Amino acid sequence: MSTTPDLSTAAWRTSSYSNGDGGECVEIAGNLPGIVPVRDSKAAPGGPALTFATGCWAPFMAALRDGSL
């Protein structure tokens, strides 16, 4: 069964690598219990978000950094 999380209280933040000119950037919200939603900053607000379980976020980021994804 699939459920859509309520992201209405998400406190979105942009990557520290973003230069602020509206280019290619992602936003994450780290304030929601149990999930870390990620979205394209160009699709915000209200755009679709990919949601990670909190425990999966760090391994996902590690895999991105080491090039295994």
N, CA, C and O atoms as a Maestro MAE file, in Angstrom:
{
 s_m_m2io_version
 :::
 2.0.0
}

f_m_ct {
 s_m_title
 :::
 protein
 m_atom[276] {
  # First column is atom index #
  i_m_mmod_type
  r_m_x_coord
  r_m_y_coord
  r_m_z_coord
  i_m_residue_number
  s_m_chain_name
  s_m_pdb_residue_name
  s_m_pdb_atom_name
  i_m_atomic_number
  :::
  1 25 0.838 -1.179 0.000 1 A "MET " " N  " 7
  2 3 0.000 0.000 0.000 1 A "MET " " CA " 6
  3 2 0.884 1.244 0.000 1 A "MET " " C  " 6
  4 15 1.889 1.297 0.709 1 A "MET " " O  " 8
  5 25 0.517 2.214 -0.773 2 A "SER " " N  " 7
  6 3 1.272 3.457 -0.879 2 A "SER " " CA " 6
  7 2 0.491 4.589 -0.214 2 A "SER " " C  " 6
  8 15 -0.725 4.699 -0.373 2 A "SER " " O  " 8
  9 25 1.198 5.414 0.520 3 A "THR " " N  " 7
  10 3 0.564 6.585 1.125 3 A "THR " " CA " 6
  11 2 1.355 7.826 0.745 3 A "THR " " C  " 6
  12 15 2.564 7.768 0.524 3 A "THR " " O  " 8
  13 25 0.668 8.923 0.675 4 A "THR " " N  " 7
  14 3 1.315 10.192 0.372 4 A "THR " " CA " 6
  15 2 1.500 10.960 1.671 4 A "THR " " C  " 6
  16 15 0.520 11.267 2.349 4 A "THR " " O  " 8
  17 25 2.743 11.275 2.031 5 A "PRO " " N  " 7
  18 3 2.970 11.994 3.286 5 A "PRO " " CA " 6
  19 2 2.473 13.437 3.208 5 A "PRO " " C  " 6
  20 15 2.452 14.043 2.137 5 A "PRO " " O  " 8
  21 25 2.080 13.965 4.343 6 A "ASP " " N  " 7
  22 3 1.659 15.363 4.438 6 A "ASP " " CA " 6
  23 2 2.910 16.231 4.560 6 A "ASP " " C  " 6
  24 15 3.600 16.198 5.579 6 A "ASP " " O  " 8
  25 25 3.193 16.998 3.529 7 A "LEU " " N  " 7
  26 3 4.390 17.841 3.510 7 A "LEU " " CA " 6
  27 2 4.059 19.312 3.777 7 A "LEU " " C  " 6
  28 15 4.897 20.187 3.559 7 A "LEU " " O  " 8
  29 25 2.850 19.579 4.242 8 A "SER " " N  " 7
  30 3 2.428 20.967 4.443 8 A "SER " " CA " 6
  31 2 3.241 21.693 5.511 8 A "SER " " C  " 6
  32 15 3.312 22.922 5.494 8 A "SER " " O  " 8
  33 25 3.852 20.965 6.431 9 A "THR " " N  " 7
  34 3 4.663 21.605 7.473 9 A "THR " " CA " 6
  35 2 6.162 21.452 7.212 9 A "THR " " C  " 6
  36 15 6.984 21.760 8.076 9 A "THR " " O  " 8
  37 25 6.506 20.979 6.025 10 A "ALA " " N  " 7
  38 3 7.921 20.785 5.695 10 A "ALA " " CA " 6
  39 2 8.658 22.122 5.670 10 A "ALA " " C  " 6
  40 15 8.188 23.091 5.075 10 A "ALA " " O  " 8
  41 25 9.807 22.159 6.319 11 A "ALA " " N  " 7
  42 3 10.680 23.342 6.297 11 A "ALA " " CA " 6
  43 2 11.773 23.061 5.267 11 A "ALA " " C  " 6
  44 15 12.815 22.491 5.593 11 A "ALA " " O  " 8
  45 25 11.527 23.462 4.036 12 A "TRP " " N  " 7
  46 3 12.434 23.173 2.927 12 A "TRP " " CA " 6
  47 2 13.683 24.035 3.014 12 A "TRP " " C  " 6
  48 15 13.626 25.205 3.390 12 A "TRP " " O  " 8
  49 25 14.817 23.429 2.657 13 A "ARG " " N  " 7
  50 3 16.070 24.185 2.570 13 A "ARG " " CA " 6
  51 2 16.809 23.740 1.322 13 A "ARG " " C  " 6
  52 15 16.689 22.598 0.879 13 A "ARG " " O  " 8
  53 25 17.562 24.650 0.777 14 A "THR " " N  " 7
  54 3 18.306 24.414 -0.454 14 A "THR " " CA " 6
  55 2 19.728 23.991 -0.131 14 A "THR " " C  " 6
  56 15 20.273 24.353 0.912 14 A "THR " " O  " 8
  57 25 20.307 23.245 -1.007 15 A "SER " " N  " 7
  58 3 21.683 22.797 -0.845 15 A "SER " " CA " 6
  59 2 22.624 23.972 -0.621 15 A "SER " " C  " 6
  60 15 22.447 25.042 -1.203 15 A "SER " " O  " 8
  61 25 23.617 23.765 0.217 16 A "SER " " N  " 7
  62 3 24.628 24.804 0.438 16 A "SER " " CA " 6
  63 2 25.473 25.030 -0.814 16 A "SER " " C  " 6
  64 15 26.182 26.031 -0.907 16 A "SER " " O  " 8
  65 25 25.405 24.114 -1.770 17 A "TYR " " N  " 7
  66 3 26.141 24.261 -3.020 17 A "TYR " " CA " 6
  67 2 25.367 25.074 -4.054 17 A "TYR " " C  " 6
  68 15 25.894 25.377 -5.125 17 A "TYR " " O  " 8
  69 25 24.131 25.427 -3.745 18 A "SER " " N  " 7
  70 3 23.316 26.203 -4.666 18 A "SER " " CA " 6
  71 2 23.850 27.626 -4.742 18 A "SER " " C  " 6
  72 15 24.254 28.203 -3.733 18 A "SER " " O  " 8
  73 25 23.849 28.183 -5.942 19 A "ASN " " N  " 7
  74 3 24.322 29.560 -6.081 19 A "ASN " " CA " 6
  75 2 23.172 30.558 -6.044 19 A "ASN " " C  " 6
  76 15 23.402 31.762 -6.153 19 A "ASN " " O  " 8
  77 25 21.936 30.082 -5.894 20 A "GLY " " N  " 7
  78 3 20.805 30.980 -5.736 20 A "GLY " " CA " 6
  79 2 20.251 31.585 -7.011 20 A "GLY " " C  " 6
  80 15 19.359 32.431 -6.941 20 A "GLY " " O  " 8
  81 25 20.748 31.185 -8.178 21 A "ASP " " N  " 7
  82 3 20.244 31.780 -9.414 21 A "ASP " " CA " 6
  83 2 19.121 30.962 -10.053 21 A "ASP " " C  " 6
  84 15 18.751 31.208 -11.201 21 A "ASP " " O  " 8
  85 25 18.581 29.999 -9.319 22 A "GLY " " N  " 7
  86 3 17.469 29.210 -9.840 22 A "GLY " " CA " 6
  87 2 17.898 28.086 -10.750 22 A "GLY " " C  " 6
  88 15 17.082 27.555 -11.503 22 A "GLY " " O  " 8
  89 25 19.140 27.717 -10.698 23 A "GLY " " N  " 7
  90 3 19.640 26.629 -11.527 23 A "GLY " " CA " 6
  91 2 19.261 25.273 -10.986 23 A "GLY " " C  " 6
  92 15 18.285 25.127 -10.250 23 A "GLY " " O  " 8
  93 25 20.041 24.290 -11.357 24 A "GLU " " N  " 7
  94 3 19.766 22.920 -10.947 24 A "GLU " " CA " 6
  95 2 20.068 22.740 -9.469 24 A "GLU " " C  " 6
  96 15 21.229 22.765 -9.061 24 A "GLU " " O  " 8
  97 25 19.038 22.560 -8.673 25 A "CYS " " N  " 7
  98 3 19.229 22.429 -7.241 25 A "CYS " " CA " 6
  99 2 18.118 21.575 -6.654 25 A "CYS " " C  " 6
  100 15 17.011 21.514 -7.190 25 A "CYS " " O  " 8
  101 25 18.425 20.929 -5.567 26 A "VAL " " N  " 7
  102 3 17.413 20.172 -4.843 26 A "VAL " " CA " 6
  103 2 17.172 20.815 -3.493 26 A "VAL " " C  " 6
  104 15 18.029 21.519 -2.957 26 A "VAL " " O  " 8
  105 25 15.997 20.562 -2.955 27 A "GLU " " N  " 7
  106 3 15.647 21.016 -1.619 27 A "GLU " " CA " 6
  107 2 15.312 19.792 -0.786 27 A "GLU " " C  " 6
  108 15 14.776 18.810 -1.299 27 A "GLU " " O  " 8
  109 25 15.629 19.853 0.496 28 A "ILE " " N  " 7
  110 3 15.234 18.795 1.414 28 A "ILE " " CA " 6
  111 2 14.542 19.426 2.610 28 A "ILE " " C  " 6
  112 15 14.721 20.607 2.904 28 A "ILE " " O  " 8
  113 25 13.755 18.619 3.284 29 A "ALA " " N  " 7
  114 3 13.116 19.049 4.530 29 A "ALA " " CA " 6
  115 2 13.510 18.037 5.599 29 A "ALA " " C  " 6
  116 15 13.160 16.861 5.504 29 A "ALA " " O  " 8
  117 25 14.224 18.486 6.598 30 A "GLY " " N  " 7
  118 3 14.700 17.595 7.646 30 A "GLY " " CA " 6
  119 2 13.909 17.679 8.933 30 A "GLY " " C  " 6
  120 15 14.350 17.165 9.961 30 A "GLY " " O  " 8
  121 25 12.750 18.315 8.898 31 A "ASN " " N  " 7
  122 3 11.994 18.534 10.134 31 A "ASN " " CA " 6
  123 2 10.803 17.598 10.313 31 A "ASN " " C  " 6
  124 15 10.041 17.759 11.266 31 A "ASN " " O  " 8
  125 25 10.628 16.636 9.432 32 A "LEU " " N  " 7
  126 3 9.465 15.757 9.527 32 A "LEU " " CA " 6
  127 2 9.863 14.410 10.127 32 A "LEU " " C  " 6
  128 15 10.834 13.801 9.680 32 A "LEU " " O  " 8
  129 25 9.133 13.943 11.122 33 A "PRO " " N  " 7
  130 3 9.507 12.698 11.785 33 A "PRO " " CA " 6
  131 2 9.392 11.489 10.859 33 A "PRO " " C  " 6
  132 15 8.358 11.266 10.230 33 A "PRO " " O  " 8
  133 25 10.476 10.714 10.789 34 A "GLY " " N  " 7
  134 3 10.474 9.461 10.049 34 A "GLY " " CA " 6
  135 2 10.761 9.540 8.575 34 A "GLY " " C  " 6
  136 15 11.000 8.509 7.946 34 A "GLY " " O  " 8
  137 25 10.748 10.746 7.985 35 A "ILE " " N  " 7
  138 3 10.983 10.866 6.542 35 A "ILE " " CA " 6
  139 2 11.879 12.060 6.226 35 A "ILE " " C  " 6
  140 15 11.961 13.023 6.988 35 A "ILE " " O  " 8
  141 25 12.551 11.966 5.074 36 A "VAL " " N  " 7
  142 3 13.313 13.088 4.519 36 A "VAL " " CA " 6
  143 2 12.822 13.265 3.081 36 A "VAL " " C  " 6
  144 15 13.219 12.505 2.197 36 A "VAL " " O  " 8
  145 25 11.966 14.256 2.837 37 A "PRO " " N  " 7
  146 3 11.514 14.507 1.478 37 A "PRO " " CA " 6
  147 2 12.536 15.347 0.702 37 A "PRO " " C  " 6
  148 15 13.209 16.214 1.260 37 A "PRO " " O  " 8
  149 25 12.628 15.062 -0.595 38 A "VAL " " N  " 7
  150 3 13.565 15.744 -1.490 38 A "VAL " " CA " 6
  151 2 12.771 16.170 -2.723 38 A "VAL " " C  " 6
  152 15 11.958 15.403 -3.239 38 A "VAL " " O  " 8
  153 25 13.008 17.393 -3.193 39 A "ARG " " N  " 7
  154 3 12.314 17.853 -4.395 39 A "ARG " " CA " 6
  155 2 13.223 18.752 -5.222 39 A "ARG " " C  " 6
  156 15 14.228 19.267 -4.732 39 A "ARG " " O  " 8
  157 25 12.855 18.928 -6.471 40 A "ASP " " N  " 7
  158 3 13.544 19.833 -7.382 40 A "ASP " " CA " 6
  159 2 13.108 21.254 -7.039 40 A "ASP " " C  " 6
  160 15 11.910 21.532 -6.975 40 A "ASP " " O  " 8
  161 25 14.046 22.140 -6.820 41 A "SER " " N  " 7
  162 3 13.694 23.509 -6.440 41 A "SER " " CA " 6
  163 2 12.897 24.227 -7.529 41 A "SER " " C  " 6
  164 15 12.145 25.153 -7.225 41 A "SER " " O  " 8
  165 25 13.047 23.821 -8.784 42 A "LYS " " N  " 7
  166 3 12.288 24.448 -9.870 42 A "LYS " " CA " 6
  167 2 10.814 24.044 -9.830 42 A "LYS " " C  " 6
  168 15 9.966 24.769 -10.350 42 A "LYS " " O  " 8
  169 25 10.501 22.911 -9.229 43 A "ALA " " N  " 7
  170 3 9.121 22.424 -9.159 43 A "ALA " " CA " 6
  171 2 8.398 22.930 -7.918 43 A "ALA " " C  " 6
  172 15 7.197 22.706 -7.767 43 A "ALA " " O  " 8
  173 25 9.102 23.596 -7.047 44 A "ALA " " N  " 7
  174 3 8.521 24.064 -5.786 44 A "ALA " " CA " 6
  175 2 7.747 25.347 -6.017 44 A "ALA " " C  " 6
  176 15 8.015 26.015 -7.015 44 A "ALA " " O  " 8
  177 25 6.837 25.730 -5.195 45 A "PRO " " N  " 7
  178 3 6.263 24.934 -4.110 45 A "PRO " " CA " 6
  179 2 5.158 24.017 -4.616 45 A "PRO " " C  " 6
  180 15 4.574 24.251 -5.675 45 A "PRO " " O  " 8
  181 25 4.891 23.009 -3.874 46 A "GLY " " N  " 7
  182 3 3.828 22.074 -4.201 46 A "GLY " " CA " 6
  183 2 4.195 21.031 -5.229 46 A "GLY " " C  " 6
  184 15 3.358 20.214 -5.614 46 A "GLY " " O  " 8
  185 25 5.438 21.049 -5.680 47 A "GLY " " N  " 7
  186 3 5.869 20.061 -6.653 47 A "GLY " " CA " 6
  187 2 6.038 18.693 -6.021 47 A "GLY " " C  " 6
  188 15 5.986 18.561 -4.798 47 A "GLY " " O  " 8
  189 25 6.240 17.677 -6.843 48 A "PRO " " N  " 7
  190 3 6.398 16.330 -6.308 48 A "PRO " " CA " 6
  191 2 7.681 16.198 -5.490 48 A "PRO " " C  " 6
  192 15 8.656 16.916 -5.713 48 A "PRO " " O  " 8
  193 25 7.658 15.280 -4.556 49 A "ALA " " N  " 7
  194 3 8.830 15.037 -3.713 49 A "ALA " " CA " 6
  195 2 9.098 13.541 -3.643 49 A "ALA " " C  " 6
  196 15 8.169 12.735 -3.599 49 A "ALA " " O  " 8
  197 25 10.352 13.185 -3.633 50 A "LEU " " N  " 7
  198 3 10.798 11.817 -3.390 50 A "LEU " " CA " 6
  199 2 11.039 11.721 -1.893 50 A "LEU " " C  " 6
  200 15 11.734 12.566 -1.328 50 A "LEU " " O  " 8
  201 25 10.480 10.713 -1.241 51 A "THR " " N  " 7
  202 3 10.574 10.627 0.214 51 A "THR " " CA " 6
  203 2 11.394 9.425 0.633 51 A "THR " " C  " 6
  204 15 11.149 8.303 0.191 51 A "THR " " O  " 8
  205 25 12.371 9.673 1.493 52 A "PHE " " N  " 7
  206 3 13.221 8.621 2.049 52 A "PHE " " CA " 6
  207 2 12.849 8.385 3.500 52 A "PHE " " C  " 6
  208 15 12.537 9.333 4.221 52 A "PHE " " O  " 8
  209 25 12.877 7.132 3.938 53 A "ALA " " N  " 7
  210 3 12.784 6.863 5.370 53 A "ALA " " CA " 6
  211 2 14.034 7.456 6.003 53 A "ALA " " C  " 6
  212 15 15.111 7.414 5.408 53 A "ALA " " O  " 8
  213 25 13.902 8.002 7.193 54 A "THR " " N  " 7
  214 3 15.027 8.670 7.853 54 A "THR " " CA " 6
  215 2 16.276 7.795 7.888 54 A "THR " " C  " 6
  216 15 17.378 8.288 7.645 54 A "THR " " O  " 8
  217 25 16.124 6.514 8.183 55 A "GLY " " N  " 7
  218 3 17.267 5.609 8.265 55 A "GLY " " CA " 6
  219 2 17.923 5.311 6.932 55 A "GLY " " C  " 6
  220 15 19.039 4.792 6.902 55 A "GLY " " O  " 8
  221 25 17.262 5.624 5.832 56 A "CYS " " N  " 7
  222 3 17.815 5.376 4.495 56 A "CYS " " CA " 6
  223 2 18.539 6.589 3.928 56 A "CYS " " C  " 6
  224 15 19.283 6.465 2.956 56 A "CYS " " O  " 8
  225 25 18.332 7.755 4.520 57 A "TRP " " N  " 7
  226 3 18.903 8.988 3.979 57 A "TRP " " CA " 6
  227 2 20.427 8.978 3.999 57 A "TRP " " C  " 6
  228 15 21.052 9.247 2.973 57 A "TRP " " O  " 8
  229 25 21.035 8.676 5.133 58 A "ALA " " N  " 7
  230 3 22.507 8.691 5.236 58 A "ALA " " CA " 6
  231 2 23.148 7.677 4.290 58 A "ALA " " C  " 6
  232 15 24.119 8.028 3.620 58 A "ALA " " O  " 8
  233 25 22.655 6.428 4.198 59 A "PRO " " N  " 7
  234 3 23.245 5.499 3.229 59 A "PRO " " CA " 6
  235 2 23.076 5.961 1.780 59 A "PRO " " C  " 6
  236 15 23.963 5.741 0.955 59 A "PRO " " O  " 8
  237 25 21.956 6.594 1.467 60 A "PHE " " N  " 7
  238 3 21.746 7.125 0.122 60 A "PHE " " CA " 6
  239 2 22.783 8.197 -0.196 60 A "PHE " " C  " 6
  240 15 23.400 8.171 -1.260 60 A "PHE " " O  " 8
  241 25 22.973 9.138 0.724 61 A "MET " " N  " 7
  242 3 23.961 10.194 0.517 61 A "MET " " CA " 6
  243 2 25.374 9.628 0.417 61 A "MET " " C  " 6
  244 15 26.171 10.096 -0.396 61 A "MET " " O  " 8
  245 25 25.692 8.628 1.236 62 A "ALA " " N  " 7
  246 3 27.015 7.996 1.175 62 A "ALA " " CA " 6
  247 2 27.235 7.339 -0.187 62 A "ALA " " C  " 6
  248 15 28.329 7.420 -0.747 62 A "ALA " " O  " 8
  249 25 26.204 6.693 -0.718 63 A "ALA " " N  " 7
  250 3 26.315 6.057 -2.031 63 A "ALA " " CA " 6
  251 2 26.506 7.097 -3.131 63 A "ALA " " C  " 6
  252 15 27.241 6.851 -4.088 63 A "ALA " " O  " 8
  253 25 25.862 8.247 -3.011 64 A "LEU " " N  " 7
  254 3 26.082 9.321 -3.984 64 A "LEU " " CA " 6
  255 2 27.520 9.825 -3.928 64 A "LEU " " C  " 6
  256 15 28.165 10.023 -4.958 64 A "LEU " " O  " 8
  257 25 28.009 10.027 -2.709 65 A "ARG " " N  " 7
  258 3 29.369 10.562 -2.540 65 A "ARG " " CA " 6
  259 2 30.443 9.614 -3.057 65 A "ARG " " C  " 6
  260 15 31.430 10.050 -3.650 65 A "ARG " " O  " 8
  261 25 30.249 8.303 -2.830 66 A "ASP " " N  " 7
  262 3 31.304 7.366 -3.242 66 A "ASP " " CA " 6
  263 2 31.141 6.885 -4.686 66 A "ASP " " C  " 6
  264 15 31.941 6.085 -5.169 66 A "ASP " " O  " 8
  265 25 30.112 7.370 -5.366 67 A "GLY " " N  " 7
  266 3 29.936 7.069 -6.777 67 A "GLY " " CA " 6
  267 2 29.293 5.728 -7.071 67 A "GLY " " C  " 6
  268 15 29.276 5.300 -8.225 67 A "GLY " " O  " 8
  269 25 28.763 5.053 -6.061 68 A "SER " " N  " 7
  270 3 28.155 3.752 -6.316 68 A "SER " " CA " 6
  271 2 26.734 3.858 -6.873 68 A "SER " " C  " 6
  272 15 26.136 2.845 -7.236 68 A "SER " " O  " 8
  273 25 26.199 5.053 -6.942 69 A "LEU " " N  " 7
  274 3 24.892 5.263 -7.600 69 A "LEU " " CA " 6
  275 2 25.080 6.053 -8.868 69 A "LEU " " C  " 6
  276 15 24.109 6.337 -9.568 69 A "LEU " " O  " 8
  :::
 }
 m_bond[275] {
  # First column is bond index #
  i_m_from
  i_m_to
  i_m_order
  :::
  1 1 2 1
  2 2 3 1
  3 3 4 2
  4 3 5 1
  5 5 6 1
  6 6 7 1
  7 7 8 2
  8 7 9 1
  9 9 10 1
  10 10 11 1
  11 11 12 2
  12 11 13 1
  13 13 14 1
  14 14 15 1
  15 15 16 2
  16 15 17 1
  17 17 18 1
  18 18 19 1
  19 19 20 2
  20 19 21 1
  21 21 22 1
  22 22 23 1
  23 23 24 2
  24 23 25 1
  25 25 26 1
  26 26 27 1
  27 27 28 2
  28 27 29 1
  29 29 30 1
  30 30 31 1
  31 31 32 2
  32 31 33 1
  33 33 34 1
  34 34 35 1
  35 35 36 2
  36 35 37 1
  37 37 38 1
  38 38 39 1
  39 39 40 2
  40 39 41 1
  41 41 42 1
  42 42 43 1
  43 43 44 2
  44 43 45 1
  45 45 46 1
  46 46 47 1
  47 47 48 2
  48 47 49 1
  49 49 50 1
  50 50 51 1
  51 51 52 2
  52 51 53 1
  53 53 54 1
  54 54 55 1
  55 55 56 2
  56 55 57 1
  57 57 58 1
  58 58 59 1
  59 59 60 2
  60 59 61 1
  61 61 62 1
  62 62 63 1
  63 63 64 2
  64 63 65 1
  65 65 66 1
  66 66 67 1
  67 67 68 2
  68 67 69 1
  69 69 70 1
  70 70 71 1
  71 71 72 2
  72 71 73 1
  73 73 74 1
  74 74 75 1
  75 75 76 2
  76 75 77 1
  77 77 78 1
  78 78 79 1
  79 79 80 2
  80 79 81 1
  81 81 82 1
  82 82 83 1
  83 83 84 2
  84 83 85 1
  85 85 86 1
  86 86 87 1
  87 87 88 2
  88 87 89 1
  89 89 90 1
  90 90 91 1
  91 91 92 2
  92 91 93 1
  93 93 94 1
  94 94 95 1
  95 95 96 2
  96 95 97 1
  97 97 98 1
  98 98 99 1
  99 99 100 2
  100 99 101 1
  101 101 102 1
  102 102 103 1
  103 103 104 2
  104 103 105 1
  105 105 106 1
  106 106 107 1
  107 107 108 2
  108 107 109 1
  109 109 110 1
  110 110 111 1
  111 111 112 2
  112 111 113 1
  113 113 114 1
  114 114 115 1
  115 115 116 2
  116 115 117 1
  117 117 118 1
  118 118 119 1
  119 119 120 2
  120 119 121 1
  121 121 122 1
  122 122 123 1
  123 123 124 2
  124 123 125 1
  125 125 126 1
  126 126 127 1
  127 127 128 2
  128 127 129 1
  129 129 130 1
  130 130 131 1
  131 131 132 2
  132 131 133 1
  133 133 134 1
  134 134 135 1
  135 135 136 2
  136 135 137 1
  137 137 138 1
  138 138 139 1
  139 139 140 2
  140 139 141 1
  141 141 142 1
  142 142 143 1
  143 143 144 2
  144 143 145 1
  145 145 146 1
  146 146 147 1
  147 147 148 2
  148 147 149 1
  149 149 150 1
  150 150 151 1
  151 151 152 2
  152 151 153 1
  153 153 154 1
  154 154 155 1
  155 155 156 2
  156 155 157 1
  157 157 158 1
  158 158 159 1
  159 159 160 2
  160 159 161 1
  161 161 162 1
  162 162 163 1
  163 163 164 2
  164 163 165 1
  165 165 166 1
  166 166 167 1
  167 167 168 2
  168 167 169 1
  169 169 170 1
  170 170 171 1
  171 171 172 2
  172 171 173 1
  173 173 174 1
  174 174 175 1
  175 175 176 2
  176 175 177 1
  177 177 178 1
  178 178 179 1
  179 179 180 2
  180 179 181 1
  181 181 182 1
  182 182 183 1
  183 183 184 2
  184 183 185 1
  185 185 186 1
  186 186 187 1
  187 187 188 2
  188 187 189 1
  189 189 190 1
  190 190 191 1
  191 191 192 2
  192 191 193 1
  193 193 194 1
  194 194 195 1
  195 195 196 2
  196 195 197 1
  197 197 198 1
  198 198 199 1
  199 199 200 2
  200 199 201 1
  201 201 202 1
  202 202 203 1
  203 203 204 2
  204 203 205 1
  205 205 206 1
  206 206 207 1
  207 207 208 2
  208 207 209 1
  209 209 210 1
  210 210 211 1
  211 211 212 2
  212 211 213 1
  213 213 214 1
  214 214 215 1
  215 215 216 2
  216 215 217 1
  217 217 218 1
  218 218 219 1
  219 219 220 2
  220 219 221 1
  221 221 222 1
  222 222 223 1
  223 223 224 2
  224 223 225 1
  225 225 226 1
  226 226 227 1
  227 227 228 2
  228 227 229 1
  229 229 230 1
  230 230 231 1
  231 231 232 2
  232 231 233 1
  233 233 234 1
  234 234 235 1
  235 235 236 2
  236 235 237 1
  237 237 238 1
  238 238 239 1
  239 239 240 2
  240 239 241 1
  241 241 242 1
  242 242 243 1
  243 243 244 2
  244 243 245 1
  245 245 246 1
  246 246 247 1
  247 247 248 2
  248 247 249 1
  249 249 250 1
  250 250 251 1
  251 251 252 2
  252 251 253 1
  253 253 254 1
  254 254 255 1
  255 255 256 2
  256 255 257 1
  257 257 258 1
  258 258 259 1
  259 259 260 2
  260 259 261 1
  261 261 262 1
  262 262 263 1
  263 263 264 2
  264 263 265 1
  265 265 266 1
  266 266 267 1
  267 267 268 2
  268 267 269 1
  269 269 270 1
  270 270 271 1
  271 271 272 2
  272 271 273 1
  273 273 274 1
  274 274 275 1
  275 275 276 2
  :::
 }
}
